[in-house]
Amino acid sequence: MTVYRRGAEKERRLMARLESAGWICYRAAGSHGNADLVALRRSFAPMLIQVKGTTAGPFAGFGPEERHDLMVEARIAGAVAVLAHWAPSKPIAWYCGPAWEPMESPL
């Protein structure tokens, strides 16, 4: 399986988990944009989510320029910029911009 297909599958699995927790989700498939998923739920701030699954750590494939670009889009949209780091055989770790500190799971 290619890296792209593994990433796409991880995005779909995360989307399914969010939807089962009551979120409405949209996947930005093939757009190569800053967010992989958009998640919406009443009484919660909208989230623009970047999904990463590297074993090297949450920010190994999500550098400062990418974080900045996601934050800009989130600000324009009135959303929260979120990194969902889902390394193999690990639980999902959630980080919220702009400080990219750990956050409570929305699941």
C-alpha positions in Angstrom: 0.0 0.0 0.0 1.3 3.4 -0.9 1.9 6.2 1.6 -0.9 8.2 0.0 -3.4 5.2 0.4 -2.3 4.6 4.0 -2.9 8.3 4.8 -6.3 8.3 3.0 -7.4 5.2 4.9 -6.4 6.8 8.2 -8.4 10.0 7.3 -11.4 7.9 6.4 -11.2 5.9 9.7 -10.8 9.1 11.7 -13.8 10.6 9.9 -15.9 7.6 10.7 -14.9 7.9 14.4 -15.8 11.6 14.5 -19.1 10.9 12.8 -20.0 8.2 15.3 -19.3 10.8 18.0 -21.9 13.2 16.5 -19.7 15.3 14.2 -20.5 16.1 10.6 -17.3 15.6 8.6 -16.0 16.4 5.2 -12.8 15.0 3.7 -10.8 17.2 1.4 -9.7 14.3 -0.7 -7.2 15.0 -3.5 -7.2 18.7 -2.8 -3.7 18.8 -1.4 -4.9 21.6 0.8 -4.0 22.4 4.3 -6.8 20.5 6.1 -7.6 16.8 5.5 -10.9 17.0 7.3 -13.5 19.6 8.3 -15.5 18.7 11.4 -18.7 20.5 12.5 -20.9 20.0 15.5 -23.5 22.2 17.2 -22.1 24.0 20.3 -18.5 23.2 19.3 -16.1 25.3 17.2 -15.6 24.0 13.7 -12.3 22.2 13.2 -9.9 22.1 10.3 -8.0 18.9 10.9 -4.6 17.8 9.6 -4.1 14.0 10.1 -0.6 12.6 10.5 0.4 9.1 11.3 4.2 9.2 11.4 6.2 7.2 14.0 8.7 10.1 14.1 6.4 12.2 16.2 3.4 14.6 15.6 5.3 17.4 14.0 7.8 15.4 11.9 5.7 15.8 8.8 3.9 18.9 9.8 6.4 21.7 9.8 6.1 25.4 10.8 5.0 26.6 7.4 2.2 23.9 7.2 1.1 24.8 10.7 1.0 28.5 9.8 -1.0 27.9 6.6 -3.5 25.8 8.5 -3.8 28.4 11.2 -4.4 31.1 8.6 -7.2 29.1 6.9 -8.8 28.3 10.3 -8.7 32.0 11.3 -10.4 33.0 8.0 -13.1 30.3 8.5 -13.7 31.0 12.2 -12.5 27.5 13.0 -9.9 25.8 15.2 -6.7 24.4 13.6 -6.2 20.8 14.8 -3.5 18.2 14.3 -4.7 14.6 14.9 -1.5 12.5 15.2 -2.4 8.8 14.9 0.8 6.8 14.9 0.6 3.0 14.3 -0.6 1.0 17.3 -1.1 4.3 19.3 -4.1 6.2 20.4 -4.9 9.4 18.6 -3.1 12.5 20.1 -4.9 15.8 19.5 -3.1 19.2 19.2 -4.7 22.6 18.9 -3.1 25.6 17.2 -1.8 28.2 17.5 0.5 26.9 20.4 0.0 23.3 19.2 -0.6 22.1 22.7 -2.3 18.8 23.5 -6.1 19.1 23.6 -8.9 17.0 24.8 -10.2 14.4 22.3 -13.4 15.4 20.5 -14.4 11.8 20.4 
